[in-house]
Amino acid sequence: MESPFEMITDVDKVENAYYIEVKPGEYNAKYWNKESVYFADEAFAYFYTTICKYVPQYQPTQVTEIKAETWLRISNQLQELAYFLSTNPPMIKLKKWIDFSKVEETYKQFDHHKNKYIRELINMIKEFTVWITKVCQTQSYITILGT
């Protein structure tokens, strides 16, 4: 079973249109940018609850420009999620952080592969939060280009 939890930094490795593009800077009507990072839409869906906490209007199918300072708050919250996941929480507590109605994997499927998924999700979060911090040093916005 291949992991859905991967942050892709090379646009040439994006296999299809079912990816969320996260682009440094403001929206400029261009997609497939080489400086962007990409996530399978089902993987990025695990961030839905956290993003909506700070950007209530966020919709995965739309373009969403988010200020750098808000991204830093999102990043901190994602780091809290990674820590929470590292404690191997019971599935019932995951619902606070992950809206399973928004992800392709069902609650039951996640539970079945829980240890593997948690490990890979933590790694993806760590990689993404490092990227966010780096980009926020030079950009005022980071834009999510939905599917």
FISETI-28741 format. One line per field, with one value per residue: x, y, z of N, C-alpha, C in turn; residue number from 1. Coordinates in steps of 0.2 Angstrom, whole numbers. Atoms other than C-alpha are relative to their C-alpha. Layout:
N
neast = c(X | ...);
nnorth = c(Y | ...);
nup = c(Z | ...);
caeast = c(X | ...);
canorth = c(Y | ...);
caup = c(Z | ...);
ceast = c(X | ...);
cnorth = c(Y | ...);
cup = c(Z | ...);
resi = c(NUM | ...);
***
This chain:
147
neast = c(4 | -4 | 3 | 3 | -3 | -6 | -1 | -4 | -3 | -1 | 6 | -1 | 2 | 7 | 2 | 7 | 3 | 3 | -5 | 1 | -7 | -1 | -4 | -2 | 2 | 8 | 3 | -2 | 3 | -4 | 0 | -6 | -6 | -5 | -2 | 5 | 0 | 6 | 2 | 6 | 5 | 3 | -4 | 1 | 6 | -2 | -1 | 6 | 2 | -5 | 0 | 6 | -1 | -3 | 3 | 6 | 3 | -4 | 3 | -5 | 1 | -1 | -7 | 1 | -6 | 0 | -5 | -5 | 1 | 5 | -3 | -4 | 5 | 2 | -6 | 0 | 5 | -2 | -5 | 4 | 3 | -5 | -1 | 6 | 0 | -5 | 2 | 4 | 6 | 6 | 4 | 6 | -3 | -3 | 5 | -1 | -5 | 1 | 7 | 0 | 4 | -3 | -5 | 2 | 0 | 5 | -2 | -2 | -7 | -5 | -1 | -3 | -7 | -1 | -8 | -4 | 3 | -3 | -7 | -1 | 3 | -5 | -6 | 3 | 1 | -6 | -3 | 4 | -1 | -7 | 1 | 4 | -4 | -5 | 4 | 3 | -5 | -1 | 6 | 5 | 5 | -1 | 6 | 2 | 3 | 4 | 1);
nnorth = c(-6 | -7 | -5 | -7 | -5 | -2 | -7 | 0 | -6 | 0 | 0 | 6 | 6 | 0 | 5 | -1 | -7 | 1 | -2 | -7 | -4 | -5 | -5 | -6 | -6 | -1 | 3 | -3 | 4 | 5 | 7 | 4 | -4 | 4 | -2 | 2 | 7 | 3 | 5 | 3 | -3 | 4 | -1 | -7 | -1 | 0 | -7 | -4 | -3 | -5 | -6 | -4 | -3 | -6 | -3 | 4 | 0 | 4 | 6 | 4 | 0 | -7 | -4 | -3 | -4 | 0 | -4 | 4 | 1 | 5 | 7 | 2 | 3 | 7 | 4 | 1 | 4 | 7 | 3 | 3 | 6 | 5 | 2 | 4 | 7 | 4 | 3 | 6 | -1 | 4 | -2 | -5 | -6 | -2 | -4 | -8 | -3 | 3 | 1 | 6 | -1 | -4 | 4 | 6 | 6 | 0 | 1 | 7 | 1 | -3 | 4 | 7 | -2 | -5 | -1 | -2 | -6 | -5 | -1 | -4 | -7 | -4 | -2 | -5 | -7 | -3 | -3 | -6 | -6 | -3 | -4 | -6 | -5 | -3 | -5 | -6 | -4 | -4 | -1 | -3 | 5 | 7 | 1 | 7 | 0 | 6 | 4);
nup = c(0 | 0 | -5 | 3 | -4 | 3 | 2 | 6 | 1 | 7 | 4 | 5 | -3 | -1 | 4 | 3 | -2 | -7 | -4 | -3 | 1 | -5 | 4 | -4 | 3 | 2 | 6 | 7 | 6 | 3 | -4 | 2 | -1 | -2 | -7 | -4 | -2 | 2 | -4 | 2 | -4 | -6 | -5 | -2 | -3 | -7 | -2 | 1 | -6 | -3 | 4 | -1 | -7 | 2 | 7 | 1 | 7 | 4 | 3 | 4 | 7 | 2 | -1 | -7 | -2 | -7 | -2 | -3 | -7 | -1 | 1 | -6 | -5 | 3 | -1 | -7 | -2 | 3 | -5 | -5 | 2 | 1 | -7 | -3 | 3 | -3 | -6 | 2 | -3 | 3 | 6 | -2 | -1 | 7 | 3 | -2 | 4 | 7 | 2 | 4 | 5 | 5 | 3 | 4 | -4 | -5 | -7 | -1 | 4 | -4 | -6 | 2 | 2 | -4 | -2 | 6 | 2 | -5 | 1 | 6 | -1 | -4 | 5 | 5 | -4 | -2 | 6 | 2 | -5 | 1 | 7 | -1 | -4 | 5 | 5 | -4 | -1 | 6 | 4 | -4 | 1 | 3 | 3 | 1 | 7 | -1 | 6);
caeast = c(0 | 7 | 6 | -5 | 5 | 18 | 23 | 29 | 41 | 44 | 30 | 36 | 31 | 13 | 4 | -14 | -25 | -31 | -18 | -19 | -5 | 1 | 10 | 21 | 14 | -3 | -14 | -8 | -19 | -5 | -5 | 9 | 22 | 39 | 41 | 25 | 22 | 9 | -1 | -13 | -30 | -35 | -19 | -21 | -39 | -31 | -27 | -45 | -50 | -34 | -35 | -53 | -49 | -40 | -48 | -66 | -70 | -57 | -64 | -53 | -60 | -56 | -41 | -38 | -25 | -19 | -8 | 9 | 5 | -10 | 0 | 12 | -3 | -9 | 9 | 9 | -7 | -1 | 14 | 2 | -7 | 9 | 13 | -4 | -3 | 14 | 5 | -4 | -21 | -37 | -47 | -61 | -49 | -43 | -60 | -56 | -42 | -47 | -64 | -66 | -80 | -68 | -55 | -55 | -50 | -64 | -62 | -62 | -48 | -38 | -40 | -35 | -18 | -17 | 2 | 8 | -4 | 1 | 19 | 18 | 6 | 18 | 32 | 21 | 16 | 34 | 40 | 26 | 28 | 47 | 42 | 28 | 41 | 54 | 41 | 34 | 51 | 50 | 32 | 17 | 5 | 4 | -10 | -19 | -24 | -38 | -43);
canorth = c(0 | 17 | 31 | 46 | 56 | 65 | 83 | 84 | 97 | 93 | 98 | 84 | 71 | 76 | 62 | 69 | 84 | 77 | 87 | 103 | 116 | 127 | 142 | 155 | 172 | 179 | 171 | 175 | 163 | 152 | 133 | 120 | 132 | 125 | 134 | 127 | 111 | 98 | 86 | 73 | 80 | 66 | 69 | 88 | 85 | 80 | 98 | 104 | 106 | 115 | 127 | 131 | 135 | 150 | 153 | 148 | 152 | 139 | 126 | 113 | 116 | 135 | 147 | 153 | 167 | 166 | 179 | 173 | 177 | 166 | 152 | 153 | 150 | 136 | 129 | 130 | 121 | 107 | 105 | 102 | 90 | 81 | 80 | 74 | 60 | 55 | 51 | 37 | 44 | 33 | 35 | 44 | 58 | 60 | 67 | 84 | 86 | 76 | 78 | 60 | 66 | 77 | 63 | 49 | 36 | 32 | 32 | 13 | 12 | 24 | 14 | -2 | 7 | 18 | 16 | 18 | 32 | 42 | 40 | 46 | 60 | 66 | 66 | 76 | 89 | 91 | 94 | 106 | 116 | 118 | 124 | 136 | 144 | 146 | 154 | 165 | 173 | 180 | 180 | 190 | 176 | 158 | 153 | 136 | 132 | 119 | 105);
caup = c(0 | -5 | 7 | 2 | 15 | 4 | 1 | -17 | -21 | -39 | -51 | -63 | -50 | -49 | -57 | -61 | -57 | -40 | -31 | -20 | -25 | -11 | -19 | -11 | -14 | -20 | -33 | -51 | -61 | -64 | -59 | -59 | -52 | -49 | -32 | -26 | -16 | -20 | -10 | -15 | -11 | 1 | 10 | 11 | 17 | 34 | 36 | 33 | 51 | 56 | 41 | 44 | 62 | 55 | 38 | 40 | 22 | 16 | 3 | -5 | -22 | -22 | -23 | -5 | -2 | 16 | 25 | 31 | 49 | 48 | 40 | 55 | 66 | 55 | 56 | 75 | 76 | 64 | 75 | 89 | 79 | 75 | 94 | 98 | 85 | 92 | 108 | 99 | 104 | 103 | 87 | 96 | 100 | 82 | 78 | 86 | 74 | 58 | 50 | 43 | 32 | 22 | 19 | 7 | 20 | 32 | 50 | 50 | 36 | 46 | 62 | 52 | 46 | 61 | 66 | 48 | 44 | 60 | 57 | 39 | 43 | 56 | 43 | 31 | 44 | 49 | 31 | 27 | 43 | 39 | 21 | 28 | 40 | 26 | 14 | 27 | 29 | 11 | 6 | 13 | 7 | 3 | -8 | -9 | -27 | -24 | -36);
ceast = c(4 | -3 | -3 | 3 | 7 | -1 | 4 | 3 | 3 | -6 | 0 | -2 | -7 | -3 | -7 | -2 | -3 | 5 | -2 | 7 | 0 | 6 | 2 | -2 | -7 | -2 | 2 | -3 | 4 | 0 | 7 | 6 | 5 | 2 | -6 | 1 | -7 | -2 | -6 | -6 | -3 | 5 | -1 | -7 | 1 | 1 | -6 | -2 | 5 | 0 | -6 | -1 | 2 | -2 | -7 | -3 | 4 | -5 | 5 | -1 | 1 | 7 | -1 | 7 | 0 | 6 | 5 | -1 | -5 | 3 | 4 | -4 | -2 | 6 | 1 | -5 | 1 | 5 | -3 | -3 | 5 | 2 | -5 | 0 | 6 | -1 | -4 | -7 | -5 | -3 | -5 | 3 | 2 | -6 | 0 | 5 | -1 | -8 | 0 | -5 | 3 | 6 | -2 | 0 | -5 | 3 | 2 | 7 | 6 | 2 | 4 | 8 | 3 | 8 | 3 | -3 | 2 | 7 | 1 | -4 | 4 | 5 | -2 | -1 | 7 | 3 | -4 | 1 | 7 | -1 | -4 | 5 | 5 | -4 | -2 | 5 | 1 | -6 | -5 | -6 | 2 | -7 | -1 | -4 | -4 | -1 | -6);
cnorth = c(6 | 5 | 6 | 6 | 2 | 7 | -1 | 7 | 1 | -1 | -6 | -6 | 0 | -4 | 2 | 7 | -1 | 2 | 7 | 3 | 5 | 4 | 5 | 6 | 0 | -4 | 4 | -4 | -5 | -6 | -3 | 4 | -4 | 2 | -2 | -7 | -3 | -6 | -3 | 3 | -4 | 1 | 7 | 1 | -1 | 6 | 4 | 3 | 5 | 6 | 4 | 3 | 8 | 4 | -4 | -1 | -5 | -6 | -3 | 1 | 7 | 2 | 4 | 3 | 1 | 4 | -4 | -1 | -5 | -7 | -2 | -3 | -7 | -5 | -2 | -5 | -7 | -3 | -3 | -6 | -6 | -3 | -4 | -7 | -4 | -3 | -7 | 0 | -5 | 4 | 5 | 7 | 4 | 5 | 8 | 3 | -2 | -1 | -6 | 1 | 4 | -4 | -6 | -7 | 1 | -1 | -7 | -2 | 3 | -4 | -6 | 1 | 5 | 2 | 3 | 7 | 6 | 2 | 4 | 7 | 5 | 3 | 6 | 6 | 3 | 3 | 6 | 6 | 3 | 5 | 6 | 5 | 3 | 5 | 6 | 6 | 5 | 2 | 3 | -5 | -6 | -2 | -8 | 0 | -7 | -4 | 2);
cup = c(0 | 4 | -4 | 3 | -3 | -2 | -6 | -2 | -7 | -4 | -5 | 3 | 2 | -6 | -4 | 3 | 7 | 5 | 2 | -1 | 5 | -3 | 4 | -4 | -1 | -6 | -6 | -6 | -3 | 4 | -2 | 1 | 3 | 7 | 5 | 3 | -1 | 5 | -3 | 4 | 6 | 5 | 3 | 4 | 8 | 3 | 1 | 7 | 3 | -4 | 1 | 7 | -1 | -6 | -1 | -7 | -5 | -3 | -4 | -7 | -3 | 1 | 7 | 1 | 8 | 2 | 3 | 7 | 2 | -1 | 6 | 6 | -2 | 2 | 7 | 2 | -3 | 4 | 6 | -2 | -1 | 7 | 2 | -4 | 2 | 7 | -1 | 3 | -3 | -6 | 2 | 1 | -6 | -3 | 1 | -5 | -8 | -1 | -5 | -6 | -6 | -3 | -3 | 4 | 5 | 7 | 1 | -4 | 4 | 6 | -2 | -1 | 5 | 1 | -6 | -2 | 5 | -1 | -7 | 0 | 4 | -4 | -5 | 3 | 1 | -6 | -2 | 5 | -1 | -6 | 2 | 3 | -5 | -4 | 3 | 1 | -6 | -3 | 5 | 0 | -2 | -2 | -1 | -6 | 1 | -7 | -4);
resi = c(1 | 2 | 3 | 4 | 5 | 6 | 7 | 8 | 9 | 10 | 11 | 12 | 13 | 14 | 15 | 16 | 17 | 18 | 19 | 20 | 21 | 22 | 23 | 24 | 25 | 26 | 27 | 28 | 29 | 30 | 31 | 32 | 33 | 34 | 35 | 36 | 37 | 38 | 39 | 40 | 41 | 42 | 43 | 44 | 45 | 46 | 47 | 48 | 49 | 50 | 51 | 52 | 53 | 54 | 55 | 56 | 57 | 58 | 59 | 60 | 61 | 62 | 63 | 64 | 65 | 66 | 67 | 68 | 69 | 70 | 71 | 72 | 73 | 74 | 75 | 76 | 77 | 78 | 79 | 80 | 81 | 82 | 83 | 84 | 85 | 86 | 87 | 88 | 89 | 90 | 91 | 92 | 93 | 94 | 95 | 96 | 97 | 98 | 99 | 100 | 101 | 102 | 103 | 104 | 105 | 106 | 107 | 108 | 109 | 110 | 111 | 112 | 113 | 114 | 115 | 116 | 117 | 118 | 119 | 120 | 121 | 122 | 123 | 124 | 125 | 126 | 127 | 128 | 129 | 130 | 131 | 132 | 133 | 134 | 135 | 136 | 137 | 138 | 139 | 140 | 141 | 142 | 143 | 144 | 145 | 146 | 147);
***
